[in-house]
């Protein structure tokens, strides 16, 4: 039967799995697969597993329990492989790399920050501060300009939006990265212009959060910063 993998830990991790159950309905039984220096917490992989609320909660509960007792390399929901031997082979073949990651994550958690900006407020600022944009807008509103002017204005505004948001994103990352051991920038989606994760030592959580709140006040109500954490450090595995 296929094997579902929750996390990888050092062999010295307590690995206490009492009163915990795995994903699936009925819930699967947890067990460990050992290598020389590493262990993986696994269960049988249920057929047709989907990211339902119960299974997502079971996956997260196992990882949070392990994190409470030591450093963990958490795997994303749904990671499976063929059997215990395949898990054991990875623990042996990639031991050096996995141990390096465990050392890097020791005593750390992940915080994810997403940033968005009020579009109307940004467009007003561009029209106020860009002489070229203001001139094009006035010509369009006069009704006497070229039919190509709206396209020219749209291209100009799009470039200005991208440039301004890129500068703001860089400033946010720079301001917070000093409180983190590592950071990872991902592709933003929707209305967000920034999606970044920070690996933060437990001792630095309070100053990191304070710095983020300082940015909220500095950027003002036109910006929305959404901070999630502490999380299992998925982005840094």
Residue pairs with C-beta under 8 A, 6 or more apart in sequence:
1 44
1 45
1 83
2 44
2 45
2 80
2 81
2 82
2 83
3 33
3 42
3 43
3 44
3 45
3 80
3 81
3 82
3 83
3 84
3 86
3 87
4 22
4 23
4 28
4 42
4 43
4 44
4 45
4 46
4 49
4 79
4 80
5 40
5 41
5 42
5 75
5 79
5 80
5 81
5 87
6 22
6 30
6 40
6 41
6 42
6 43
6 59
6 62
6 63
6 66
6 74
6 75
7 40
7 41
7 62
7 63
7 66
7 72
7 73
7 74
7 75
8 38
8 39
8 40
8 41
8 72
8 73
8 75
8 91
8 98
8 102
9 15
9 38
9 39
9 40
9 41
9 66
9 70
9 71
9 72
9 73
9 102
10 37
10 38
10 39
10 70
10 71
10 99
10 102
11 34
11 35
11 36
11 37
11 38
11 39
12 70
13 39
13 66
13 69
13 70
13 71
13 72
14 69
14 70
15 32
15 39
15 41
15 66
16 65
16 69
17 30
17 31
17 32
17 41
17 62
17 65
20 30
20 61
20 62
20 65
21 27
21 28
21 29
21 30
21 58
22 28
22 29
22 30
22 43
22 44
22 58
22 62
23 43
23 46
23 49
23 55
23 58
23 59
24 43
24 44
24 46
24 49
24 55
25 46
25 54
25 55
27 58
28 43
28 44
28 45
28 46
29 43
29 44
30 41
30 42
30 43
30 62
31 41
31 42
31 43
32 39
32 40
32 41
32 42
33 39
33 40
33 42
33 84
33 87
33 88
33 91
34 88
34 91
35 88
35 91
35 92
35 95
36 91
36 92
36 95
37 95
37 99
38 91
38 95
38 98
38 99
39 91
40 87
40 90
40 91
41 62
41 66
42 84
42 87
45 80
49 55
49 78
51 77
51 78
55 77
56 77
59 77
60 232
63 72
63 74
63 232
64 232
66 72
67 74
67 232
71 102
71 105
71 106
71 107
72 105
72 232
73 98
73 101
73 102
73 105
73 237
74 232
74 233
74 234
74 237
75 237
76 234
81 87
81 90
91 98
101 236
101 237
104 181
104 182
104 199
104 236
105 199
105 233
105 236
105 237
107 201
107 202
107 203
108 181
108 199
108 200
108 201
108 202
108 233
108 236
109 199
109 200
109 202
109 205
109 229
109 230
109 231
109 232
109 233
110 197
110 198
110 199
110 200
110 229
110 230
110 231
110 232
110 233
110 234
110 235
110 236
111 180
111 197
111 198
111 200
111 208
111 227
111 228
111 229
111 230
111 231
112 195
112 196
112 197
112 198
112 227
112 228
112 229
112 231
112 235
113 172
113 176
113 194
113 195
113 196
113 197
113 198
113 212
113 225
113 226
113 227
113 228
114 188
114 192
114 194
114 195
114 225
114 226
115 168
115 169
115 172
115 192
115 193
115 194
115 223
115 224
115 225
115 226
116 190
116 191
116 192
116 193
116 223
116 224
116 226
117 165
117 168
117 193
117 222
117 223
117 224
118 221
118 222
118 223
118 224
119 191
121 222
122 161
122 164
122 165
122 222
123 157
123 161
126 133
126 157
126 160
126 161
126 164
127 133
127 134
127 137
128 134
130 156
130 160
132 156
133 153
133 156
133 157
133 160
136 145
136 149
136 152
136 153
136 156
137 153
139 145
139 146
139 149
140 149
140 150
140 153
165 193
165 194
166 193
168 193
168 194
168 219
168 223
169 193
169 194
169 196
172 194
172 196
172 215
172 225
173 183
173 185
173 194
173 196
175 211
175 214
175 215
176 183
176 198
176 208
176 211
176 212
176 215
177 183
177 198
178 211
179 198
179 200
179 204
179 207
179 208
179 211
180 198
180 199
180 200
180 204
180 208
181 199
181 200
181 201
182 198
182 199
182 236
183 196
183 197
183 198
183 199
184 196
184 197
184 199
184 235
184 236
185 194
185 195
185 196
186 195
186 196
186 197
186 235
187 195
188 194
188 195
189 195
197 235
197 236
198 208
199 233
199 235
199 236
200 208
200 229
200 230
205 230
209 227
212 225
212 227
215 225
216 223
216 225
219 225
